[in-house]
Amino acid sequence: LPYFAAHNFVGQFHPGDLILPMFLFASGMSLSFFEKKRLKVPAPEFRKLVLKRLGILLLVSVSFSTVVAGYYFGMDEVMLNLLLFIPSLFLVRFSDRVLLLACFGIILLHFGIFEAGLLPDYTKVYLGGYPGAFWYLPVMLGGILCARNQERIAPYLYMFGAATIVLMYFCMPYK
């Protein structure tokens, strides 16, 4: 890749580093629209849709993980999306205020854990490995918030999404 498109280099920021957060943000928006479907279909049918989506994500992730991470169930972009889909599916039912507090709470908790010296070395594994998934959750939750409120207060929520991405990449303790 050209230098400007390269990504995942410790201590460096490249435009290519924004691709994954944008993907996760869009996944959060998609999850919000998926949740709206829940209101239109019976609960058993919705559970089937959730299981189908989880199954597809797992199948694609296991297939990609051997190429990206070098072994089955290694961290890759799709596995990360799968891991974030599960808590986001439960959190999507909460109010916007709760989701906003969860986003900032996760970021503050992460910095607190980092300052206490309790975080693993994220630089040794692709995307920070499984513990790194916690750090990406606010981006997906920001996508949920934006999708829910796109007509009402979209500019403010898009700024929140952008601020989350900026916080994530410029204040990341392990970069």
Secondary structure, DSSP 8 states (H G I E B T S, - for coil): --GGG----TT---GGGGHHHHHHHHHHHHHHHHHHHHTTS-HHHHHHHHHHHHHHHHHHHHHHHHHHTSSTT---HHHHHHHHHHHHHHHTTS-HHHHHHHHHHHHHHHHHHHHTT-S--GGGSGGGTGGGHHHHHHHHHHHHHHHHTTTTSHHHHHHHHHHHHHHHHHS-TT-
